[in-house]
Amino acid sequence: MTETYRGHSIRVTRAGFWDAVITHAETGIIFPTKARAELEEGAAVAIARACRLIDLYLDATSSQRWHAA
């Protein structure tokens, strides 16, 4: 299953957990951190966690641009 959020692709797979791998849609760069949820929590929880990671990353990089010398 694949979702798109704020210019990123979130690919969710199921093994022992629900794993959400985040890729920047334009560059194909994969985030070094993936979001994970227990099987009982469901894929939607992994996706929500991935979205929060994307938000954190984008918020951090946008504030760094303002503070760059």
Order of alpha helices (4+ residues) and beta strands (2+ residues): beta-beta-beta-beta-alpha
